[in-house]
């Protein structure tokens, strides 16, 4: 049981590391506060207060 919990903890840690390693890539001018999110296929876009568009 203890070994199973350790395996799950390692897997969850690896998943969280992979998610946090992904970064946003700026695809427009500098923005500000994120005001909108959109999804197109596998891409996630964040629209900002001052016109910036970022893609994950």
PANU-23781 format. One record per atom (N, C-alpha, C): residue in one letter; chain; z negated, x negated, y. Coordinates in steps of 0.001 Angstrom, whole numbers. Layout:
! PANU-23781
@res: A	chain: A	z: Z	x: X	y: Y
...
//
This chain:
! PANU-23781
@res: X	chain: A	z: 0	x: -822	y: -1192
@res: X	chain: A	z: 0	x: 0	y: 0
@res: X	chain: A	z: 0	x: -869	y: 1260
@res: X	chain: A	z: -833	x: -1920	y: 1266
@res: X	chain: A	z: -919	x: -2807	y: 2420
@res: X	chain: A	z: 414	x: -3537	y: 2644
@res: X	chain: A	z: 1051	x: -3938	y: 1546
@res: X	chain: A	z: 2335	x: -4630	y: 1641
@res: X	chain: A	z: 3402	x: -3699	y: 2215
@res: X	chain: A	z: 3377	x: -2433	y: 1821
@res: X	chain: A	z: 4347	x: -1453	y: 2301
@res: X	chain: A	z: 4182	x: -1234	y: 3809
@res: X	chain: A	z: 2953	x: -1161	y: 4280
@res: X	chain: A	z: 2692	x: -999	y: 5712
@res: X	chain: A	z: 3211	x: -2210	y: 6478
@res: X	chain: A	z: 3017	x: -3406	y: 5923
@res: X	chain: A	z: 3501	x: -4627	y: 6562
@res: X	chain: A	z: 5024	x: -4626	y: 6654
@res: X	chain: A	z: 5680	x: -4211	y: 5608
@res: X	chain: A	z: 7149	x: -4148	y: 5606
@res: X	chain: A	z: 7635	x: -3169	y: 6662
@res: X	chain: A	z: 6999	x: -2003	y: 6742
@res: X	chain: A	z: 7389	x: -1025	y: 7764
@res: X	chain: A	z: 7149	x: -1564	y: 9171
@res: X	chain: A	z: 6048	x: -2251	y: 9378
@res: X	chain: A	z: 5746	x: -2817	y: 10689
@res: X	chain: A	z: 6792	x: -3858	y: 11088
@res: X	chain: A	z: 7212	x: -4681	y: 10147
@res: X	chain: A	z: 8242	x: -5689	y: 10427
@res: X	chain: A	z: 9569	x: -5003	y: 10748
@res: X	chain: A	z: 9934	x: -3982	y: 10000
@res: X	chain: A	z: 11189	x: -3261	y: 10261
@res: X	chain: A	z: 11181	x: -2592	y: 11627
@res: X	chain: A	z: 10093	x: -1946	y: 11964
@res: X	chain: A	z: 9989	x: -1292	y: 13273
@res: X	chain: A	z: 10053	x: -2329	y: 14389
@res: X	chain: A	z: 9378	x: -3456	y: 14201
@res: X	chain: A	z: 9432	x: -4526	y: 15187
@res: X	chain: A	z: 10840	x: -5051	y: 15382
@res: X	chain: A	z: 11584	x: -5211	y: 14297
@res: X	chain: A	z: 12963	x: -5694	y: 14382
@res: X	chain: A	z: 13853	x: -4689	y: 15107
@res: X	chain: A	z: 13678	x: -3421	y: 14822
@res: X	chain: A	z: 14467	x: -2375	y: 15490
@res: X	chain: A	z: 14174	x: -2379	y: 16984
@res: X	chain: A	z: 12894	x: -2438	y: 17358
@res: X	chain: A	z: 12536	x: -2453	y: 18775
@res: X	chain: A	z: 13070	x: -3696	y: 19466
@res: X	chain: A	z: 13049	x: -4845	y: 18799
@res: X	chain: A	z: 13593	x: -6064	y: 19388
@res: X	chain: A	z: 15087	x: -5905	y: 19633
@res: X	chain: A	z: 15814	x: -5364	y: 18660
@res: X	chain: A	z: 17263	x: -5191	y: 18814
@res: X	chain: A	z: 17587	x: -4230	y: 19951
@res: X	chain: A	z: 16813	x: -3179	y: 20088
@res: X	chain: A	z: 17051	x: -2227	y: 21176
@res: X	chain: A	z: 16788	x: -2890	y: 22521
@res: X	chain: A	z: 15695	x: -3635	y: 22627
@res: X	chain: A	z: 15352	x: -4263	y: 23902
@res: X	chain: A	z: 16305	x: -5403	y: 24238
@res: X	chain: A	z: 16969	x: -5978	y: 23242
@res: X	chain: A	z: 17901	x: -7078	y: 23475
@res: X	chain: A	z: 19198	x: -6584	y: 24121
@res: X	chain: A	z: 19551	x: -5319	y: 23861
@res: X	chain: A	z: 20751	x: -4755	y: 24481
@res: X	chain: A	z: 20537	x: -4703	y: 25979
@res: X	chain: A	z: 21572	x: -4982	y: 26738
@res: X	chain: A	z: 21411	x: -4993	y: 28190
@res: X	chain: A	z: 22446	x: -4129	y: 28882
@res: X	chain: A	z: 22111	x: -3717	y: 30070
@res: X	chain: A	z: 23043	x: -2939	y: 30880
@res: X	chain: A	z: 24036	x: -3891	y: 31528
@res: X	chain: A	z: 25295	x: -3469	y: 31585
@res: X	chain: A	z: 26348	x: -4259	y: 32209
@res: X	chain: A	z: 26840	x: -3493	y: 33426
@res: X	chain: A	z: 26803	x: -4120	y: 34596
@res: X	chain: A	z: 27237	x: -3447	y: 35813
@res: X	chain: A	z: 28750	x: -3306	y: 35802
@res: X	chain: A	z: 29223	x: -2097	y: 36101
@res: X	chain: A	z: 30670	x: -1852	y: 36133
@res: X	chain: A	z: 31111	x: -1314	y: 37483
@res: X	chain: A	z: 30252	x: -1353	y: 38461
@res: X	chain: A	z: 30578	x: -858	y: 39797
@res: X	chain: A	z: 29776	x: -1633	y: 40831
@res: X	chain: A	z: 29810	x: -1207	y: 42099
@res: X	chain: A	z: 29040	x: -1904	y: 43127
@res: X	chain: A	z: 27538	x: -1723	y: 42898
@res: X	chain: A	z: 26729	x: -2542	y: 43588
@res: X	chain: A	z: 25281	x: -2436	y: 43434
@res: X	chain: A	z: 24823	x: -1025	y: 43746
@res: X	chain: A	z: 23848	x: -563	y: 42999
@res: X	chain: A	z: 23413	x: 827	y: 43148
@res: X	chain: A	z: 22042	x: 943	y: 43751
@res: X	chain: A	z: 21171	x: 1599	y: 43062
@res: X	chain: A	z: 19807	x: 1867	y: 43503
@res: X	chain: A	z: 19122	x: 2589	y: 42365
@res: X	chain: A	z: 18417	x: 3646	y: 42679
@res: X	chain: A	z: 17739	x: 4453	y: 41681
@res: X	chain: A	z: 18757	x: 5198	y: 40818
@res: X	chain: A	z: 18526	x: 5213	y: 39504
@res: X	chain: A	z: 19427	x: 5937	y: 38606
@res: X	chain: A	z: 19283	x: 7434	y: 38866
@res: X	chain: A	z: 20396	x: 8096	y: 39131
@res: X	chain: A	z: 20403	x: 9522	y: 39438
@res: X	chain: A	z: 21104	x: 10357	y: 38374
@res: X	chain: A	z: 21909	x: 9719	y: 37514
@res: X	chain: A	z: 22645	x: 10481	y: 36501
@res: X	chain: A	z: 22919	x: 9606	y: 35294
@res: X	chain: A	z: 22960	x: 10234	y: 34124
@res: X	chain: A	z: 23335	x: 9555	y: 32887
@res: X	chain: A	z: 24479	x: 10333	y: 32248
@res: X	chain: A	z: 25397	x: 9620	y: 31622
@res: X	chain: A	z: 26515	x: 10260	y: 30927
@res: X	chain: A	z: 26821	x: 9470	y: 29660
@res: X	chain: A	z: 27346	x: 10171	y: 28666
@res: X	chain: A	z: 27720	x: 9551	y: 27401
@res: X	chain: A	z: 29191	x: 9838	y: 27142
@res: X	chain: A	z: 29931	x: 8803	y: 26753
@res: X	chain: A	z: 31330	x: 8950	y: 26372
@res: X	chain: A	z: 31539	x: 8119	y: 25115
@res: X	chain: A	z: 31652	x: 8790	y: 23988
@res: X	chain: A	z: 31772	x: 8075	y: 22720
@res: X	chain: A	z: 30489	x: 7317	y: 22438
@res: X	chain: A	z: 30587	x: 5994	y: 22302
@res: X	chain: A	z: 29404	x: 5173	y: 22043
@res: X	chain: A	z: 28854	x: 4540	y: 23318
@res: X	chain: A	z: 29476	x: 4798	y: 24458
@res: X	chain: A	z: 29040	x: 4213	y: 25731
@res: X	chain: A	z: 28091	x: 5140	y: 26464
@res: X	chain: A	z: 27064	x: 4545	y: 27085
@res: X	chain: A	z: 26129	x: 5281	y: 27928
@res: X	chain: A	z: 26288	x: 4732	y: 29335
@res: X	chain: A	z: 26489	x: 5622	y: 30311
@res: X	chain: A	z: 26681	x: 5233	y: 31700
@res: X	chain: A	z: 25511	x: 5731	y: 32527
@res: X	chain: A	z: 25083	x: 4931	y: 33505
@res: X	chain: A	z: 24041	x: 5322	y: 34446
@res: X	chain: A	z: 24624	x: 5246	y: 35847
@res: X	chain: A	z: 24598	x: 6371	y: 36547
@res: X	chain: A	z: 25070	x: 6418	y: 37937
@res: X	chain: A	z: 23876	x: 6264	y: 38866
@res: X	chain: A	z: 24028	x: 5434	y: 39904
@res: X	chain: A	z: 22891	x: 5151	y: 40782
@res: X	chain: A	z: 23047	x: 5803	y: 42148
@res: X	chain: A	z: 21959	x: 5770	y: 42876
@res: X	chain: A	z: 21825	x: 6413	y: 44183
@res: X	chain: A	z: 22886	x: 5951	y: 45174
@res: X	chain: A	z: 23221	x: 4668	y: 45148
@res: X	chain: A	z: 24147	x: 4134	y: 46137
@res: X	chain: A	z: 25535	x: 3843	y: 45578
@res: X	chain: A	z: 25908	x: 4517	y: 44501
@res: X	chain: A	z: 27264	x: 4430	y: 43988
@res: X	chain: A	z: 27494	x: 3433	y: 42870
@res: X	chain: A	z: 26466	x: 2748	y: 42401
@res: X	chain: A	z: 26647	x: 1814	y: 41293
@res: X	chain: A	z: 26790	x: 2553	y: 39983
@res: X	chain: A	z: 27586	x: 2003	y: 39076
@res: X	chain: A	z: 27745	x: 2564	y: 37734
@res: X	chain: A	z: 27474	x: 1449	y: 36749
@res: X	chain: A	z: 26563	x: 1718	y: 35805
@res: X	chain: A	z: 26204	x: 734	y: 34791
@res: X	chain: A	z: 26524	x: 1292	y: 33421
@res: X	chain: A	z: 26925	x: 413	y: 32503
@res: X	chain: A	z: 27276	x: 828	y: 31151
@res: X	chain: A	z: 26428	x: 52	y: 30166
@res: X	chain: A	z: 25907	x: 739	y: 29159
@res: X	chain: A	z: 25128	x: 89	y: 28103
@res: X	chain: A	z: 26018	x: -117	y: 26921
//
